[in-house]
């Protein structure tokens, strides 16, 4: 493992081989930085100190958002990563300078949205999740609809309600119809989570110019953790025939650190076998998934009062996804649609083959018929006010650097 002049504690998910990008509130304005150990290396401060020779990079790093960097493209991303690793290496000339000019504590920093979300798409790309939902919602029938194995099913979400880790989630209201009853406008009683990961795009394409699957890497900057909060009772009444709307659009939480594809390269792995084979424009020549361990933890109001730690209720892995990021991007642009720097594409719920690996409460509790039994003595079918959900992600294997994503959390507040 490479050594840095910034201390990296054993087991840290933010070694020199990771360097995920984020934005924190500086004393004057938002600053772009990278996580290293328990610290943040201030790229804005480094740019002001003249540590980057490329003027376009220096300008992009001083905008208080990643969008300028995203627009520069993969060659610039790779060049910047290499330069930052040089600056943070133990042999770097700045190791002997006043480090306070460049380093701030992660614990004391207030993180904000790292990029401006221009567009947001949520997919439905887990075979296990789609199968489970089909069994729950359409028992006794074929769980998967005919198109599911042919293309990455998705829908457009609300970019304006994508929020940063730690943002409280207000219980939404919407139209709910109980079986045999009339619709009513009321707070959701079936507030759920969706364990997801998303990718952030960089340089875009021209209208009418699809992105071939073999060029996906040129346009994907990195990944974040995503919790696409869902109101299942609102969703159940509204989703036919056009799909999710108010049951999803009230909030989508993302983690503050964007982990680059370069950092994830040691964990690239083969995807699940696809049967039938995708159409030619969705066939990839290289492996396009990653071994990313994912966890969901729940802490109730009672647990906080008892000073009890959050309880892990699910463990999954990004490698379970049937449709890859490259396929999702190729599909999304196959009709000539455009992407732009800062677009967010979420994976959809990531569920594995075992019940403990299901990535949503509707699966974990089988639509509330098998409530979770918590160590506190409580039960949960869906989320209650005061509950806080935290999702974490990391890559880890012997002989490889641990690559952390940090976490994304949200606490449920009563309806307004």
VEXTOR-939435 format. One record per residue (C-alpha): residue number from 0; residue in three letters; x, y, z. Coordinates in pm, 1 decimal. Each point is the difference from the previous one (the first is absolute). Layout:
# residues N
NODE n res c1 c2 c3
NODE NUM ALA X Y Z
...
//
This chain:
# residues 416
NODE n res c1 c2 c3
NODE 0 UNK 0.0 0.0 0.0
NODE 1 UNK 123.8 350.8 -79.2
NODE 2 UNK 103.9 222.9 290.6
NODE 3 UNK -114.8 357.4 51.5
NODE 4 UNK 122.3 285.1 221.0
NODE 5 UNK -361.3 28.3 115.6
NODE 6 UNK -51.2 -272.6 263.4
NODE 7 UNK -226.2 -282.2 -118.4
NODE 8 UNK -121.6 -215.9 291.6
NODE 9 UNK 6.1 -378.8 -46.5
NODE 10 UNK -320.0 -119.0 -161.3
NODE 11 UNK -89.0 343.2 -134.3
NODE 12 UNK -207.6 -1.3 -315.2
NODE 13 UNK 175.6 314.8 -120.1
NODE 14 UNK 361.9 -90.0 -80.4
NODE 15 UNK 209.6 161.8 -271.4
NODE 16 UNK -141.2 -251.4 -248.4
NODE 17 UNK -356.4 131.0 47.1
NODE 18 UNK -13.7 383.8 15.8
NODE 19 UNK -375.8 45.0 -49.6
NODE 20 UNK -118.6 351.2 -86.4
NODE 21 UNK -235.8 211.3 208.1
NODE 22 UNK -91.6 359.5 80.1
NODE 23 UNK 13.8 152.7 347.1
NODE 24 UNK -85.1 340.4 138.7
NODE 25 UNK 313.9 210.9 27.1
NODE 26 UNK 32.1 324.4 195.7
NODE 27 UNK -62.7 201.9 -315.5
NODE 28 UNK -194.7 -229.7 -236.1
NODE 29 UNK -45.3 -368.4 -86.5
NODE 30 UNK 329.6 -179.1 -68.7
NODE 31 UNK 68.2 -308.5 -211.7
NODE 32 UNK 213.1 -259.4 176.8
NODE 33 UNK 96.7 -366.6 17.2
NODE 34 UNK -25.7 -225.2 303.3
NODE 35 UNK 327.8 -141.3 133.1
NODE 36 UNK 2.5 -185.5 332.1
NODE 37 UNK -193.8 207.4 254.5
NODE 38 UNK 68.3 319.1 -192.7
NODE 39 UNK -97.8 190.8 -312.7
NODE 40 UNK 266.1 127.8 -238.3
NODE 41 UNK -125.6 340.3 -112.9
NODE 42 UNK 30.1 9.6 -379.3
NODE 43 UNK -127.9 356.9 -7.0
NODE 44 UNK 285.4 105.7 228.9
NODE 45 UNK 249.0 -203.1 -202.4
NODE 46 UNK -118.2 168.7 -319.7
NODE 47 UNK 37.3 346.0 157.4
NODE 48 UNK 354.1 -97.6 102.1
NODE 49 UNK 85.9 -73.5 -363.2
NODE 50 UNK 44.6 -375.5 43.1
NODE 51 UNK -174.5 -85.9 -327.8
NODE 52 UNK 159.2 106.2 -328.2
NODE 53 UNK -313.2 -47.7 -211.6
NODE 54 UNK -199.4 326.3 20.5
NODE 55 UNK -326.8 -172.5 -92.9
NODE 56 UNK 40.6 -241.7 290.7
NODE 57 UNK 87.0 281.4 240.6
NODE 58 UNK -307.1 194.0 -107.0
NODE 59 UNK -228.2 -303.4 33.0
NODE 60 UNK 127.3 -75.1 350.8
NODE 61 UNK -87.8 348.0 122.8
NODE 62 UNK -368.8 0.8 -97.5
NODE 63 UNK -134.0 -162.5 317.3
NODE 64 UNK -154.8 -287.6 -197.5
NODE 65 UNK 124.0 -306.1 -187.8
NODE 66 UNK -194.9 88.4 -315.5
NODE 67 UNK 285.8 198.6 -151.6
NODE 68 UNK 238.4 -290.4 50.9
NODE 69 UNK -257.6 -248.2 -131.0
NODE 70 UNK -27.9 197.3 -324.6
NODE 71 UNK 374.7 -29.7 -71.1
NODE 72 UNK -14.1 -372.0 -82.8
NODE 73 UNK 192.9 -314.1 80.7
NODE 74 UNK 345.9 115.9 -106.9
NODE 75 UNK -22.0 292.3 243.9
NODE 76 UNK -140.0 -223.7 275.6
NODE 77 UNK 288.1 -245.3 -34.7
NODE 78 UNK 258.2 279.7 -10.5
NODE 79 UNK -141.9 164.7 312.8
NODE 80 UNK -11.5 -327.2 192.1
NODE 81 UNK 364.1 -69.0 -82.9
NODE 82 UNK 101.4 351.9 107.7
NODE 83 UNK -193.2 -17.5 328.8
NODE 84 UNK 162.7 -333.7 81.7
NODE 85 UNK 339.5 162.1 -61.1
NODE 86 UNK -86.0 292.6 228.2
NODE 87 UNK -119.2 -230.6 278.1
NODE 88 UNK 283.2 -254.2 -25.6
NODE 89 UNK 248.8 -18.0 286.2
NODE 90 UNK 270.1 135.8 -234.3
NODE 91 UNK -201.9 307.0 -104.4
NODE 92 UNK 169.3 341.6 46.5
NODE 93 UNK -309.4 135.1 175.7
NODE 94 UNK 37.2 -262.6 273.8
NODE 95 UNK 237.1 239.2 176.9
NODE 96 UNK -213.1 311.8 -54.6
NODE 97 UNK -271.4 139.9 223.7
NODE 98 UNK -257.1 -274.8 -34.1
NODE 99 UNK -277.5 216.1 143.0
NODE 100 UNK -9.4 172.2 -338.6
NODE 101 UNK -117.4 -317.6 -168.3
NODE 102 UNK -154.4 -239.9 253.8
NODE 103 UNK -317.9 16.8 206.7
NODE 104 UNK -157.7 -256.2 230.9
NODE 105 UNK -275.5 -210.5 -152.3
NODE 106 UNK -173.4 -18.7 337.7
NODE 107 UNK -34.7 377.2 23.7
NODE 108 UNK -82.6 65.8 -366.2
NODE 109 UNK -357.4 58.6 -112.7
NODE 110 UNK -50.1 -183.8 -326.3
NODE 111 UNK -240.1 130.3 -263.7
NODE 112 UNK -124.7 -135.0 -332.9
NODE 113 UNK 317.3 -78.5 -197.2
NODE 114 UNK -157.6 63.9 -340.2
NODE 115 UNK -302.7 179.1 -139.5
NODE 116 UNK -247.6 -262.6 -116.2
NODE 117 UNK -133.8 103.0 -340.3
NODE 118 UNK -189.4 -321.6 -68.4
NODE 119 UNK -77.7 -311.9 201.9
NODE 120 UNK -91.0 -349.4 -119.5
NODE 121 UNK -79.2 -298.1 221.4
NODE 122 UNK 27.7 -351.3 -139.2
NODE 123 UNK -150.8 -333.1 103.8
NODE 124 UNK 302.3 -218.2 -70.7
NODE 125 UNK 10.6 -267.3 272.0
NODE 126 UNK -141.1 -334.2 -114.3
NODE 127 UNK -61.6 -108.1 358.2
NODE 128 UNK -177.1 325.6 92.5
NODE 129 UNK -218.7 1.8 -311.3
NODE 130 UNK -89.6 -366.4 54.8
NODE 131 UNK -87.4 59.2 366.2
NODE 132 UNK -214.5 303.9 -82.3
NODE 133 UNK -178.2 -195.8 -270.4
NODE 134 UNK -80.0 -279.8 244.7
NODE 135 UNK -123.1 248.4 261.0
NODE 136 UNK -207.5 218.7 -231.0
NODE 137 UNK -119.5 -264.3 -249.7
NODE 138 UNK -10.4 -331.0 189.6
NODE 139 UNK -64.7 -309.2 -206.0
NODE 140 UNK 124.1 155.6 -324.2
NODE 141 UNK 334.7 28.3 -178.6
NODE 142 UNK 193.6 247.0 222.1
NODE 143 UNK 191.5 168.1 -282.9
NODE 144 UNK -172.6 194.9 -273.4
NODE 145 UNK 98.1 -102.1 -357.1
NODE 146 UNK 236.6 294.8 -56.1
NODE 147 UNK 202.7 -35.4 321.1
NODE 148 UNK 275.8 -228.9 -132.8
NODE 149 UNK 19.7 193.5 -327.5
NODE 150 UNK 85.6 351.2 121.5
NODE 151 UNK 84.5 193.3 317.5
NODE 152 UNK -341.1 120.3 119.3
NODE 153 UNK 8.9 351.0 148.1
NODE 154 UNK -188.7 322.5 62.5
NODE 155 UNK 82.0 369.9 33.5
NODE 156 UNK 8.4 130.5 357.1
NODE 157 UNK 6.2 348.9 147.2
NODE 158 UNK 347.7 154.8 -9.8
NODE 159 UNK -116.5 276.2 235.7
NODE 160 UNK -59.4 -238.7 289.5
NODE 161 UNK 337.0 -176.6 -11.5
NODE 162 UNK 152.8 88.9 338.4
NODE 163 UNK 327.4 -51.2 182.9
NODE 164 UNK 68.8 -250.8 276.8
NODE 165 UNK -151.0 104.3 334.4
NODE 166 UNK -291.3 197.2 -144.0
NODE 167 UNK -316.7 -78.0 204.9
NODE 168 UNK -278.4 -171.7 -194.5
NODE 169 UNK -352.4 131.9 57.2
NODE 170 UNK -263.8 -272.4 -20.6
NODE 171 UNK -185.2 74.7 -325.4
NODE 172 UNK -373.1 23.5 -58.1
NODE 173 UNK -178.2 -129.9 -305.4
NODE 174 UNK -303.3 -179.6 -132.2
NODE 175 UNK -41.1 -343.4 157.1
NODE 176 UNK -267.9 -253.0 -84.1
NODE 177 UNK -65.0 -297.3 221.7
NODE 178 UNK -155.5 -309.7 -155.8
NODE 179 UNK -377.3 47.6 -21.0
NODE 180 UNK 17.9 362.9 112.0
NODE 181 UNK 14.7 345.6 -153.7
NODE 182 UNK 323.6 195.6 -55.1
NODE 183 UNK 106.3 231.5 282.4
NODE 184 UNK 270.9 263.4 28.5
NODE 185 UNK 210.9 -100.4 299.7
NODE 186 UNK 355.3 -54.2 127.0
NODE 187 UNK 157.2 -319.5 -125.5
NODE 188 UNK -21.6 -296.4 235.1
NODE 189 UNK 246.9 -202.7 -208.2
NODE 190 UNK 314.5 213.3 -8.6
NODE 191 UNK 284.8 -206.0 -140.2
NODE 192 UNK 365.8 11.3 -96.6
NODE 193 UNK 177.9 -108.5 -315.4
NODE 194 UNK 363.6 -105.1 28.0
NODE 195 UNK 161.6 128.1 -317.5
NODE 196 UNK 321.2 127.5 -154.4
NODE 197 UNK 11.1 263.7 -269.4
NODE 198 UNK 242.4 126.8 -260.7
NODE 199 UNK 73.1 361.6 -86.8
NODE 200 UNK 64.9 102.3 -358.2
NODE 201 UNK 258.4 239.9 -133.6
NODE 202 UNK 40.0 121.9 -354.9
NODE 203 UNK -322.2 -34.6 -197.2
NODE 204 UNK -113.5 -79.0 -352.5
NODE 205 UNK -178.6 188.8 -275.5
NODE 206 UNK -373.7 -35.5 -52.0
NODE 207 UNK -64.0 -298.3 -225.3
NODE 208 UNK 347.0 -147.6 65.4
NODE 209 UNK -25.9 -322.3 208.3
NODE 210 UNK 289.6 -101.4 226.7
NODE 211 UNK 127.0 -344.7 -111.0
NODE 212 UNK 42.0 -243.1 284.7
NODE 213 UNK 375.8 -29.3 -62.8
NODE 214 UNK 36.2 376.2 63.2
NODE 215 UNK -191.2 4.4 329.7
NODE 216 UNK 317.6 38.3 203.6
NODE 217 UNK 72.9 331.4 -172.2
NODE 218 UNK -321.4 143.6 142.7
NODE 219 UNK -26.9 -156.9 349.7
NODE 220 UNK 199.0 187.2 264.4
NODE 221 UNK -77.6 -198.6 313.1
NODE 222 UNK -252.9 -144.1 243.4
NODE 223 UNK -197.4 95.9 310.5
NODE 224 UNK -227.1 -184.4 240.8
NODE 225 UNK -370.3 68.8 -50.9
NODE 226 UNK -310.2 -47.3 216.1
NODE 227 UNK -305.7 54.9 -217.8
NODE 228 UNK -264.7 35.2 271.4
NODE 229 UNK -335.2 -148.4 -100.3
NODE 230 UNK -360.4 30.1 119.3
NODE 231 UNK -133.1 -340.0 -101.0
NODE 232 UNK -370.4 68.3 61.4
NODE 233 UNK 10.6 322.7 -203.0
NODE 234 UNK 198.9 -178.3 -270.9
NODE 235 UNK -242.7 -292.3 -17.8
NODE 236 UNK -297.1 225.8 -86.9
NODE 237 UNK 174.8 234.0 -242.8
NODE 238 UNK 250.8 -205.7 -195.3
NODE 239 UNK -224.4 -146.6 -272.0
NODE 240 UNK 29.8 66.2 -289.5
NODE 241 UNK 297.5 241.2 0.7
NODE 242 UNK 206.1 -114.4 298.4
NODE 243 UNK 122.6 159.0 325.9
NODE 244 UNK -66.4 368.1 70.7
NODE 245 UNK -85.4 153.3 340.2
NODE 246 UNK 81.3 -323.6 180.1
NODE 247 UNK 365.3 50.0 -96.0
NODE 248 UNK 56.2 366.9 -78.5
NODE 249 UNK -9.3 142.1 353.9
NODE 250 UNK 365.7 -81.4 81.3
NODE 251 UNK 305.1 -187.4 -126.0
NODE 252 UNK 309.9 3.0 223.7
NODE 253 UNK 358.7 -30.2 -125.2
NODE 254 UNK 332.1 -41.8 177.1
NODE 255 UNK 239.1 299.3 4.9
NODE 256 UNK 300.3 -173.0 -161.6
NODE 257 UNK 21.9 -90.3 -369.9
NODE 258 UNK 225.8 -304.7 -41.2
NODE 259 UNK 171.5 -3.5 -339.9
NODE 260 UNK 2.5 -292.5 -239.4
NODE 261 UNK 380.5 7.6 16.7
NODE 262 UNK -13.3 -69.8 374.8
NODE 263 UNK -244.2 -287.6 -56.0
NODE 264 UNK 207.1 -166.6 -271.9
NODE 265 UNK 157.4 -266.1 231.0
NODE 266 UNK -351.2 -118.7 83.0
NODE 267 UNK -139.6 -27.6 -350.9
NODE 268 UNK -165.5 -338.7 -41.6
NODE 269 UNK -217.0 -206.0 -233.2
NODE 270 UNK -374.4 77.7 0.6
NODE 271 UNK -276.7 -260.5 27.4
NODE 272 UNK -70.6 -202.4 -313.1
NODE 273 UNK -271.0 160.4 -211.5
NODE 274 UNK -253.6 -228.7 -166.9
NODE 275 UNK -107.0 70.4 -266.6
NODE 276 UNK 305.7 184.1 -126.2
NODE 277 UNK -62.6 374.9 -30.2
NODE 278 UNK -42.0 161.4 -339.5
NODE 279 UNK 333.3 100.8 -160.1
NODE 280 UNK -7.6 364.7 120.1
NODE 281 UNK -19.7 -123.5 362.0
NODE 282 UNK 280.9 -257.0 -21.5
NODE 283 UNK 321.9 97.4 178.6
NODE 284 UNK 343.9 -136.1 -89.1
NODE 285 UNK 135.3 48.0 355.0
NODE 286 UNK -122.2 -67.6 351.3
NODE 287 UNK -199.3 296.8 123.2
NODE 288 UNK -89.5 -62.4 360.2
NODE 289 UNK 181.0 28.7 332.5
NODE 290 UNK 23.4 -197.3 323.1
NODE 291 UNK -144.5 261.9 238.5
NODE 292 UNK -131.2 -120.7 336.5
NODE 293 UNK -310.4 187.6 115.0
NODE 294 UNK -170.3 18.0 339.4
NODE 295 UNK -320.4 150.2 138.5
NODE 296 UNK -23.8 96.2 368.8
NODE 297 UNK -309.9 116.2 188.1
NODE 298 UNK -13.1 196.3 324.6
NODE 299 UNK -332.5 75.1 163.2
NODE 300 UNK -87.4 277.3 244.6
NODE 301 UNK -8.6 -258.3 279.3
NODE 302 UNK 346.1 -126.9 -92.1
NODE 303 UNK 140.1 353.6 10.7
NODE 304 UNK -156.0 49.1 342.8
NODE 305 UNK 171.7 -318.4 117.1
NODE 306 UNK 324.7 112.8 -167.4
NODE 307 UNK -11.5 -319.1 -205.4
NODE 308 UNK 181.9 -16.3 -331.7
NODE 309 UNK -184.2 -25.1 -326.7
NODE 310 UNK -86.6 -356.4 -98.3
NODE 311 UNK 101.1 -141.0 -337.0
NODE 312 UNK -314.7 -129.7 -171.3
NODE 313 UNK 136.4 -85.4 -345.8
NODE 314 UNK 326.3 -77.6 -178.3
NODE 315 UNK 24.8 -5.6 -378.8
NODE 316 UNK 252.9 56.4 -278.5
NODE 317 UNK 10.0 213.0 -313.8
NODE 318 UNK 122.3 -298.6 -203.9
NODE 319 UNK -346.4 -158.1 20.0
NODE 320 UNK -143.2 251.7 -248.2
NODE 321 UNK -121.5 -160.8 -322.5
NODE 322 UNK 36.1 316.0 -212.8
NODE 323 UNK 334.2 185.5 19.2
NODE 324 UNK 73.7 372.5 4.1
NODE 325 UNK 132.8 -19.5 -355.3
NODE 326 UNK -321.3 -164.3 -118.5
NODE 327 UNK -210.9 254.7 186.6
NODE 328 UNK 182.8 293.2 -159.8
NODE 329 UNK -3.6 -154.4 -347.5
NODE 330 UNK -371.9 -69.6 33.5
NODE 331 UNK -81.8 347.4 135.6
NODE 332 UNK 166.5 167.6 -299.6
NODE 333 UNK -84.3 -260.9 -265.6
NODE 334 UNK -285.5 215.3 -131.6
NODE 335 UNK 225.7 305.0 -28.4
NODE 336 UNK -79.9 146.7 343.8
NODE 337 UNK 273.8 216.2 150.5
NODE 338 UNK 188.5 -15.0 327.1
NODE 339 UNK 182.2 285.3 172.9
NODE 340 UNK 261.9 45.5 273.7
NODE 341 UNK -161.8 -84.1 332.7
NODE 342 UNK -280.2 -224.9 -121.3
NODE 343 UNK -77.7 -271.1 255.3
NODE 344 UNK -95.1 -353.8 -103.7
NODE 345 UNK -103.7 -224.9 290.0
NODE 346 UNK 10.0 -378.2 -15.1
NODE 347 UNK -335.4 -77.6 152.2
NODE 348 UNK -27.5 -213.9 312.2
NODE 349 UNK 291.2 -243.7 32.5
NODE 350 UNK -120.3 -332.1 140.7
NODE 351 UNK 188.8 -326.4 23.0
NODE 352 UNK -113.2 -362.3 -9.0
NODE 353 UNK -58.5 -40.9 375.2
NODE 354 UNK -266.6 173.2 214.6
NODE 355 UNK 266.7 174.7 209.8
NODE 356 UNK 132.7 160.3 -320.1
NODE 357 UNK -326.5 162.5 -108.7
NODE 358 UNK 43.7 374.5 -47.2
NODE 359 UNK -345.9 128.2 99.4
NODE 360 UNK -240.6 -41.5 289.7
NODE 361 UNK -281.1 -111.8 -228.6
NODE 362 UNK 217.6 -303.3 -78.8
NODE 363 UNK 155.8 -47.2 343.7
NODE 364 UNK -346.9 -7.3 161.3
NODE 365 UNK -185.0 -138.2 -304.0
NODE 366 UNK -227.7 304.6 -16.4
NODE 367 UNK -35.8 13.5 377.5
NODE 368 UNK -112.9 -359.4 53.0
NODE 369 UNK 332.1 -97.5 164.6
NODE 370 UNK 112.5 302.7 206.1
NODE 371 UNK 364.7 39.6 95.4
NODE 372 UNK 64.1 -89.0 363.7
NODE 373 UNK 261.4 239.1 138.6
NODE 374 UNK 232.9 -56.2 294.7
NODE 375 UNK -177.3 285.8 180.3
NODE 376 UNK -316.0 -211.9 13.3
NODE 377 UNK -170.1 210.6 -265.4
NODE 378 UNK -139.3 -112.5 -333.2
NODE 379 UNK 5.0 179.1 -332.4
NODE 380 UNK -203.2 -67.4 -311.8
NODE 381 UNK 75.0 344.8 -143.1
NODE 382 UNK 169.9 312.0 137.7
NODE 383 UNK -145.5 195.3 290.0
NODE 384 UNK 60.9 363.9 91.6
NODE 385 UNK 334.1 35.9 178.8
NODE 386 UNK 157.7 -297.3 -178.0
NODE 387 UNK 338.8 67.2 -158.1
NODE 388 UNK 138.4 -210.8 -284.7
NODE 389 UNK 371.1 -7.2 -86.9
NODE 390 UNK 142.8 -172.0 -306.1
NODE 391 UNK 370.8 -69.7 -40.3
NODE 392 UNK 214.3 -142.7 -276.3
NODE 393 UNK 357.6 -117.7 -42.8
NODE 394 UNK 228.6 -224.6 -203.5
NODE 395 UNK 239.8 -228.5 183.7
NODE 396 UNK 215.5 -301.4 -88.3
NODE 397 UNK 338.3 -141.0 112.9
NODE 398 UNK 290.5 180.8 -163.0
NODE 399 UNK -215.8 283.7 -130.0
NODE 400 UNK -63.5 347.0 141.9
NODE 401 UNK -327.6 45.2 184.1
NODE 402 UNK -217.1 239.2 -201.8
NODE 403 UNK -272.2 167.1 205.7
NODE 404 UNK -308.9 189.2 -110.7
NODE 405 UNK -79.1 140.3 342.3
NODE 406 UNK -370.3 -1.9 80.8
NODE 407 UNK -335.2 155.0 -77.9
NODE 408 UNK -256.7 46.5 275.4
NODE 409 UNK -335.3 162.5 61.0
NODE 410 UNK -231.0 34.0 300.3
NODE 411 UNK -378.4 -12.4 -44.7
NODE 412 UNK -192.8 307.1 116.3
NODE 413 UNK -380.5 19.5 50.7
NODE 414 UNK -212.8 119.2 -293.3
NODE 415 UNK -63.2 372.4 -43.0
//
